[in-house]
């Protein structure tokens, strides 16, 4: 409980305060982090999926990725069965983020098989410097609403850590009218944060279009579009971004969303943010990198059931 309170206290402060807190936290978790760094060395090179640190995002048209087609089909099936009006989030009338209950997933699920594949994990681990935690797998449906942009439809940087990787699988075609994730490169985002004295406090968390437009041109605001099956990897902590501004009448955007975090992230060990949400999938004898992906404290508690 104390760790949860401490994380909540510091996660919405300035960049310098957040960085200092995480520096201390990572030293407390040094055994867990050391095991994850060692496990990274067992993964194949990530040349084909390398995330450029200055950009902080990568868009792929890779229909050959294993289980990708299955993920798209299953997300489409689940989305078609949803009553959007009934299930839409109260705070975000434009987004239904509860299409998939990841606590019910099994190792046989295409969602899990896709998220655990070595090529993707290697790319994320190279960018983060260690084998991360796959903290959640979600399916999002976005729709058009007759209201000004609000909440995550406005530019922001995620508070979960100082860096993370979110992987987005386009499960429908995404055009400019269907609310694409719009991203500013990490290097440009850092400059904007300095200029506007950005912080993660609620009063400063969202940034208006006019503030952004005064500092970067339209060519530096990248709308990630593509056909169903497109994959995007984005560091949504380092990159300013927004999404779900669907303008097409009756239009809908469907995404599968994977969140890869370091075990030192502010999101852990806050149980309300999915701490250990996929740890029920850990089985004896599975590869070390898979066990580390599924359990945020796998290395720190080697006697934990299923972590041998």
Secondary structure, 3 states (H helix, E strand, C coil): CHHHHHHHHHCCCCHHHHHHHHHHHHHHCHHHHHHHHHHHCCCCCCHHHCCCCCCCEEEECCCCCCCHHHHHHHHHHHHHCCCHHHHCCCCCCCEECCCCCHHHCCCCCHHHHHHHCHHHHHHHHHHHCCCCEEEEEEEEEEECCCCCCCHHHCEECCCCCCCCEEEEEECCCECCCECCEEECCHHHHHHHHHHHCCCCCCCCCCECHHHHHCCCCHHHCEEECECCCCEEEECCCCCCEECCCECCCCCEEEEEEEEEECCCCCCCCCHHHCCCCCHHHCCCCCCHHHHHHHCCCCCCCCCCCCCC
